Amino acid sequence: MRAPFFQAVIIPTLLGTAIAWYNTGIFHQGHFLLALLGVIFMHAGTNLANEYFDHKSGADDINLEFTIFNGGSRVIQEGLISSKRICKAFILFFGLGILIGLYFVWACGWPILVIGGIGLLSGYFYTASPMKIGYRGWGELLVGLNFGPLVVLGAYYIQTGTISLEALLASVPIGLLITSVLYINQFPDYDADKSSSKNTLVVILGRKKAIKGYYFLLVSAYFVITLGVFTKIIPWLSLITLLTFPLALKTMSIASANYTNTKGLKPSMANTIAIHMIVGLLLSGSYFITRMFI
């Protein structure tokens, strides 16, 4: 299930809930915990579906540059779990996520059906035929939307029953950062993805041009936060996230020197995950602290 990557849904759920409490003073603890469980189930289902369909396509099987960050969990390739059992598991987790989603449709309203439906369909068809979104150069955009605006707005909505422009803007840097996690992890996969016709943006652009896209994603996340503060949409305390920018600069420097070297690139892959987590926690914390003390 690649559970360490569940931060991709935990962070935006926390952020959407924090913004809801900041704006309204409302916090439904039960809804928060159930929503967190639901998005984790959906993410687990997506990861397992990706394991299954990337095995079917051969993308993971021929990948010789895999690390703990990329190339799948390798449980199928190492014969630890059969692909049939992985298939049953992703159906189970999607089913559990659907049940929680249907509860929220009943308790909170039809927008959850739209949000949840987009998440389910895009999670399944990210690697499944006939759409295979991740194989057609659209996967990065979809991940940014799903793990940024979609989850943040969903978490906000189940607390307040409304959608907020502030929540939408605050979700953009989180979406950009999780996209950067996926994006940098695609560089070691370049040869395997290209051989299996998995046309990620890194494959389409080539690694030399694609590394510039990585810089753009990281810098844009900080730009959006700064813009949100200066337009007074996001609390000024959110500028605390800029404390992580030196780490982002260091990470970009490492990536620039090692984008064709898997071993040398690993620190950038790890740092990008850390930046997403720390920025997400600081951004969420800025809403909590501003509401409580400022």
C-alpha angles and dihedrals in degrees: 000000000000089000096184087069091060085097083083089075100025094060097051091043090053091047095050090049092048092052091048091053091044092053101038111013087237121136120167101190094191092051091048094052093044092048090050090052091047096052091045090054091049092047092048089050091050093049092048092047089051090051090052099045096040086055091050092051092045093237094124096034094061095039110115095169098067122143135171086278102048144021096055129275092294093222092126093043091050093047094243096124127016120241088238091061091047088054092052090047096054090048089052095050093045088050092052090048091050091053092054090045092053090052090055091047087056095042101038110018147265098300087077088060089057095044094044093043092054090048094049097046095043092046092053098039093044087094103001125097140284096027101028089179094183089056095055105057096262099092096092093053091047093051091050092051096043099045093038121035097010097056096035093050091044092052090046093049097052089054099044109015089233141086120240132208087211092055090049094051094044090051094058098075090048089052091048092050096049088048088054089054091055092040099053090045089059094065095077088045092057099105096041093045092048092049092051094044092248096151104199117167089261090056093044095048099032121238096274094056095033094061088069088061089058091055089049093053095051097044093044091056091059092042092055092050091049091047091050091053095048091048087050093237093114123044114264090236087070087079085082085084088072087074086079094055094092088057089050091052091050090048092051090049092053091047091050091057097041111032090122094040114078096194093048092046095056095088089055091049091051094043093051090056089048092049091052092050098043095044090048093050093045092047092049091044092052089061093048094047094044091051093047104040114010 
